[in-house]
Amino acid sequence: MSFSTSISGLDAAQERMAVISNNIVNAGTVGFKKGEAQFGDLYSSALQDTGAAAGTGVELTRIRSDFTQGEFQFTSSALDLAIDGSGLFLLRAADGTNEYTRAGSFQSDNNGFIVSDSGLRVQGYQADANGGLLPTLGDLRVDTGLLNQKQTGNVNFAGNIDSRVGIPENAFSIDDPTSFNSTSTTTIYDSAGNAQELALYFVRDPIAAETFTVYAAIDDEVLPGTTDLVFDAAGLLAPDSATELAIVGYQPDDALAMDIAIDLSGVNNFGTQSTTLDFSQDGYPAGELLSFAFDDTGRLISTYTNGQQRAQGQVALATFVNPESLQPMGGNGFAQTDESGEPVIGAPGSGARGSIRASALELANVDITSELLALIEAQRNFQSNAQSIQALNEASTSILQL
């Protein structure tokens, strides 16, 4: 029995050296989590009732994965992601099975899907056409197609009309600068994405000096319908003043008819020069994908040549009650086990999942110095057990020579 006890010690020392060696060789592996060999002592069940039984050896009980945070290394790739927290990326294989990983060295395949180095697709929350995130999990994908144009429907104008201006001498005409007191222009877009020039003209009323009539023109075509802005003595819009100019049924060439609501609630009538503070609208032309990047909440934000931004999805992260019991699968992946519990999946920034660091990778949490010292200790344990076997062999030889 003494021989088997020492042999179990040799096996244990070899197992520990194997785990330590695996840690050392993976010190440069992105997202690697070092292993720790854990052992238990052995006793013969037949001798336990005596209360003075000698142990019969040692056995490897499990190899525990250490999920402490690794250091970050920043990169130039927009698809490199690191988790600052305890979450894991959720990956899905072609057969529908899930894996989990801390290695965020992702890339896109020929269909635009974001995949791991092993070719597994990164899972995340999908987005609708307007960039709104949906509660549906699926394959994250970088859509390189055009962003469709949007017809202008709302315009906002804010600014000041100089209260010191006089009454125009001539009837309003866009061709006569003396027939209006102030003007401002902006670009709007029709349903085909074509740019149109919208101009607003402000004309002081010849009878009620506190009133300004607002005209609108698109591409130098004066539109029917006006509105009157009425100001109080402080230069602010009076309570009974109109605050909107509605354009109804404007028909551009080769596009759908347009209804546009122009918000004028931000107009003042102070004794300073006329100026435009804001002249914005909600339309835009079609745009090509210019760039994309992840934010700290894991949203994939695409920027287009028309200045628009859209979320194309959001990375999903999983947490486990007992992540140390996840089964290593190779390729930096882990699989769920009965001991790890069920994954709890959610968005970055919620729970204990942590936030996303874009264009960064989490390095292995292996301390080479500590591992080398542990390797020396394991080697000494191996040598000690080998010496025990040698001593037992010498004792057995002596007994046989009696």
C-alpha positions in Angstrom: 0.0 0.0 0.0 2.9 2.4 0.7 4.0 2.1 -2.9 0.5 3.0 -4.2 0.4 6.0 -1.8 3.7 7.4 -3.2 2.6 6.6 -6.8 -0.6 8.7 -6.3 1.7 11.5 -5.1 3.7 11.2 -8.3 0.5 11.3 -10.4 -0.7 14.4 -8.4 2.6 16.2 -8.9 2.5 15.4 -12.6 -1.1 16.7 -12.9 -0.1 19.9 -11.2 2.9 20.4 -13.4 0.7 19.8 -16.4 -1.8 22.4 -15.3 1.0 24.9 -14.5 2.7 24.2 -17.9 -0.6 24.8 -19.6 -0.9 28.2 -17.8 2.6 29.2 -18.9 2.2 28.3 -22.6 -1.1 30.2 -22.7 0.3 33.4 -21.0 0.0 35.1 -24.4 -3.4 33.8 -25.3 -6.1 36.4 -25.4 -8.9 35.9 -22.8 -7.2 32.8 -21.3 -8.2 32.0 -17.7 -5.5 30.1 -15.8 -6.3 26.7 -14.2 -5.7 25.6 -10.7 -5.3 21.9 -9.8 -7.2 21.0 -6.6 -6.5 17.8 -4.8 -8.2 15.6 -2.1 -6.6 13.1 0.3 -7.5 9.4 0.2 -8.4 7.1 3.0 -9.3 3.4 2.9 -13.0 3.1 3.9 -12.3 -0.2 5.6 -9.9 1.5 8.1 -11.9 4.7 8.9 -13.7 3.1 11.9 -10.4 2.7 13.8 -9.9 6.4 14.2 -6.2 6.1 13.6 -6.0 5.1 9.9 -3.1 6.3 7.7 -3.9 8.0 4.5 -3.7 6.0 1.3 -2.7 8.9 -1.1 -4.0 11.8 -3.0 -6.2 12.4 -6.0 -7.0 15.2 -8.4 -10.5 16.4 -7.5 -10.9 19.1 -10.2 -9.1 21.7 -12.3 -10.7 25.1 -11.4 -10.7 28.0 -13.8 -9.7 31.3 -12.3 -11.9 34.0 -13.7 -10.1 37.0 -12.2 -9.8 40.0 -14.5 -6.9 40.2 -16.9 -5.1 43.3 -18.0 -6.3 45.2 -21.1 -4.4 45.8 -24.3 -5.7 48.4 -26.7 -5.7 47.6 -30.5 -6.7 49.3 -33.7 -9.5 46.9 -34.6 -13.1 48.1 -34.1 -14.2 44.5 -33.6 -11.8 43.8 -30.7 -13.8 43.8 -27.4 -12.9 43.4 -23.8 -15.2 43.0 -20.8 -14.6 45.1 -17.7 -16.5 42.9 -15.3 -17.6 39.3 -14.8 -19.6 38.6 -17.9 -18.8 36.3 -20.8 -19.5 36.7 -24.5 -22.2 34.4 -25.9 -21.2 32.5 -29.0 -23.3 30.1 -31.1 -22.1 27.3 -33.3 -23.8 26.2 -36.6 -25.5 23.3 -34.8 -27.1 25.7 -32.3 -25.0 24.9 -29.3 -23.7 27.8 -27.2 -20.2 28.6 -25.9 -19.0 31.3 -23.7 -15.7 33.2 -23.8 -13.7 36.1 -22.5 -11.7 36.4 -25.7 -13.0 39.3 -27.7 -10.7 39.1 -30.7 -13.6 39.1 -33.2 -13.8 39.6 -36.9 -16.4 39.6 -39.6 -17.0 36.8 -42.1 -17.8 37.2 -45.8 -21.5 37.8 -44.9 -20.8 40.5 -42.4 -21.5 38.3 -39.3 -19.2 38.9 -36.3 -17.4 35.7 -35.4 -14.8 34.5 -33.0 -11.4 33.1 -34.1 -13.1 29.6 -34.0 -15.8 30.8 -36.5 -18.6 30.9 -33.9 -21.1 33.7 -34.3 -21.3 36.4 -31.6 -24.8 36.8 -30.1 -26.5 40.0 -29.3 -29.7 41.9 -29.3 -31.1 42.8 -32.7 -32.0 46.4 -33.9 -34.9 47.6 -36.0 -34.6 49.8 -39.1 -34.5 53.0 -37.0 -31.7 51.7 -34.7 -34.1 50.8 -31.8 -32.9 47.7 -29.9 -35.2 44.7 -29.7 -35.3 42.1 -27.0 -34.6 39.4 -29.6 -31.2 37.6 -29.4 -29.5 36.6 -32.7 -26.3 36.7 -34.7 -24.6 40.2 -34.6 -24.0 41.4 -38.1 -22.4 44.5 -39.7 -24.8 45.7 -42.4 -22.8 47.4 -45.1 -25.8 48.4 -47.2 -27.1 51.9 -47.9 -29.1 53.7 -45.2 -32.3 54.7 -46.9 -33.2 58.3 -47.2 -35.9 60.0 -45.1 -38.3 62.7 -46.2 -38.4 65.8 -44.1 -41.5 66.1 -42.0 -40.5 68.5 -39.2 -38.4 71.6 -39.2 -37.3 73.7 -36.2 -36.4 77.4 -36.5 -35.1 79.4 -33.6 -33.6 82.9 -33.8 -34.1 86.6 -33.3 -35.9 89.2 -35.5 -34.6 92.7 -34.8 -37.3 94.7 -33.1 -35.8 97.9 -34.5 -36.5 97.1 -38.1 -39.0 99.2 -40.1 -42.0 98.3 -42.2 -41.1 97.2 -45.7 -42.1 99.7 -48.4 -43.1 97.1 -51.0 -45.3 94.1 -51.1 -43.6 90.8 -50.3 -41.5 89.3 -53.1 -38.6 86.9 -52.7 -36.9 88.8 -55.5 -37.0 92.1 -53.7 -34.8 92.2 -50.5 -36.5 95.4 -49.4 -39.9 93.7 -49.2 -39.0 91.6 -46.1 -37.1 92.2 -42.9 -35.3 88.9 -42.4 -34.7 85.6 -44.1 -33.0 82.2 -43.4 -32.6 79.1 -45.4 -31.9 75.4 -44.8 -31.8 72.2 -46.8 -34.7 69.7 -46.7 -35.1 66.3 -48.4 -38.0 64.8 -50.4 -39.0 61.1 -50.5 -36.4 60.3 -53.1 -33.6 61.8 -51.0 -33.2 64.9 -53.3 -32.2 68.1 -51.6 -34.6 71.1 -51.6 -33.9 74.6 -50.3 -36.4 75.8 -47.8 -36.4 79.6 -47.0 -38.4 81.5 -44.4 -39.1 85.2 -44.8 -40.2 87.5 -42.0 -42.2 90.7 -42.8 -43.3 93.3 -40.3 -47.1 94.0 -40.4 -47.7 97.6 -41.6 -50.6 98.0 -39.1 -49.6 95.9 -36.1 -45.9 96.5 -35.5 -45.7 93.7 -32.9 -46.7 91.2 -35.6 -44.5 89.5 -38.2 -45.9 87.5 -41.1 -43.9 84.4 -42.0 -43.7 83.2 -45.6 -42.1 80.0 -46.8 -40.6 79.1 -50.2 -39.0 75.9 -51.5 -36.5 76.3 -54.3 -37.7 79.9 -54.9 -41.3 78.8 -55.1 -43.4 80.7 -52.6 -45.8 78.4 -50.9 -49.5 79.1 -50.2 -50.2 79.8 -46.5 -48.6 82.1 -44.0 -48.6 82.4 -40.2 -48.4 85.5 -37.9 -46.0 85.7 -35.0 -47.2 88.2 -32.3 -44.6 89.4 -29.8 -45.2 91.1 -26.4 -43.4 94.2 -25.1 -40.5 92.0 -23.8 -39.8 90.6 -27.2 -41.2 87.2 -26.5 -44.0 85.4 -28.3 -47.4 86.4 -27.0 -49.6 83.7 -25.5 -52.1 84.0 -28.4 -49.4 84.0 -31.1 -49.1 81.2 -33.6 -45.9 79.0 -33.1 -46.1 76.9 -36.3 -46.2 77.2 -40.0 -47.7 74.2 -41.8 -46.8 73.3 -45.4 -49.4 70.9 -46.8 -49.2 68.9 -50.0 -46.1 70.4 -51.5 -45.3 68.4 -54.6 -41.6 68.2 -55.6 -40.6 66.8 -59.0 -40.3 62.9 -59.1 -41.1 62.5 -55.5 -44.1 62.1 -53.1 -46.0 65.1 -51.8 -44.6 66.6 -48.6 -46.3 67.8 -45.5 -43.9 69.8 -43.3 -44.5 71.3 -39.8 -42.2 74.2 -39.1 -41.8 75.0 -35.3 -41.3 78.7 -34.7 -41.7 78.7 -30.9 -38.0 79.6 -30.5 -38.3 83.0 -32.3 -37.7 86.2 -30.3 -38.1 89.9 -31.1 -35.2 91.6 -29.2 -33.5 94.9 -30.0 -30.4 93.3 -31.6 -29.6 92.2 -35.1 -31.5 89.4 -36.7 -29.8 86.1 -36.4 -30.5 82.4 -36.8 -29.7 80.2 -33.8 -31.1 76.9 -35.1 -32.6 75.8 -38.4 -32.8 72.0 -38.3 -34.9 69.3 -39.9 -35.3 65.6 -39.6 -34.8 64.4 -43.2 -31.6 63.1 -44.9 -30.4 61.6 -48.1 -29.3 58.0 -48.6 -25.9 57.3 -47.0 -23.1 54.7 -47.3 -21.5 53.1 -44.3 -18.6 55.2 -43.3 -17.4 53.5 -40.1 -18.7 51.5 -37.1 -17.7 51.1 -33.5 -18.9 49.7 -30.2 -19.7 51.8 -27.2 -19.3 50.9 -23.5 -22.8 49.4 -23.5 -21.9 47.1 -26.3 -24.0 48.8 -28.9 -22.7 48.5 -32.5 -23.0 52.1 -33.8 -22.7 52.6 -37.6 -21.9 56.1 -39.0 -23.0 56.9 -42.6 -21.8 59.5 -45.1 -25.0 61.5 -44.6 -24.1 62.1 -41.0 -26.6 59.7 -39.6 -25.8 57.1 -36.9 -27.7 53.9 -36.3 -27.4 51.1 -33.7 -27.1 47.7 -35.6 -27.3 45.6 -32.5 -25.9 45.2 -28.9 -23.6 42.5 -27.6 -25.1 40.1 -25.1 -23.2 39.0 -22.0 -23.8 36.0 -19.8 -23.1 35.4 -16.2 -23.1 32.2 -14.1 -23.6 31.5 -10.4 -20.5 29.4 -10.4 -18.3 30.3 -13.5 -15.3 28.4 -12.0 -17.1 25.1 -12.9 -17.5 25.9 -16.6 -16.0 23.3 -18.9 -13.1 24.5 -21.0 -13.7 23.6 -24.7 -10.5 24.8 -26.3 -10.2 27.8 -28.5 -10.8 30.0 -25.5 -14.4 28.7 -25.2 -16.3 27.3 -22.2 -19.4 25.2 -22.0 -22.1 25.2 -19.4 -22.1 22.4 -16.8 -24.6 21.3 -14.1 -22.2 22.8 -11.5 -21.9 26.2 -13.2 -25.7 26.7 -13.3 -27.8 28.3 -16.1 -26.5 31.4 -17.8 -28.2 34.7 -17.1 -28.1 36.7 -20.3 -28.4 40.5 -20.5 -26.9 43.7 -21.8 -23.6 45.1 -20.7 -23.8 47.5 -17.8 -26.6 45.6 -16.2 -26.2 43.4 -13.1 -22.6 42.3 -12.6 -21.9 41.7 -16.3 -19.6 44.7 -16.6 -19.1 47.2 -19.4 -17.5 46.8 -22.9 -14.1 48.3 -23.8 -14.0 48.8 -27.5 -10.8 48.2 -29.5 -9.3 46.4 -26.6 -8.5 42.8 -25.6 -8.3 41.2 -22.2 -5.0 39.4 -21.8 -4.4 36.1 -20.0 -4.5 36.4 -16.2 -1.3 34.4 -15.9 1.5 35.7 -13.7 4.6 34.0 -15.2 6.7 34.5 -12.0 4.1 32.9 -9.8 3.7 30.0 -12.2 7.4 29.3 -12.4 7.6 29.2 -8.6 4.7 26.9 -8.5 6.3 24.7 -11.1 9.5 24.4 -8.9 7.3 23.4 -6.0 5.5 20.8 -8.0 8.8 19.4 -9.2 10.1 19.1 -5.6 6.9 17.3 -4.7 7.5 14.9 -7.6 11.1 14.3 -6.5 10.0 13.8 -2.9 7.5 11.1 -3.9 10.2 9.5 -6.1 12.5 9.5 -3.1 9.7 7.8 -1.0 9.4 5.1 -3.6 13.2 4.6 -3.6 13.2 4.3 0.2 10.4 1.8 0.2 12.2 -0.2 -2.4 15.4 -0.3 -0.4 13.4 -1.3 2.7 11.7 -4.1 0.8 15.0 -5.3 -0.5 16.5 -5.4 3.0 13.5 -7.4 4.2 13.9 -10.0 1.4 17.6 -10.4 2.3 16.8 -11.4 5.9 
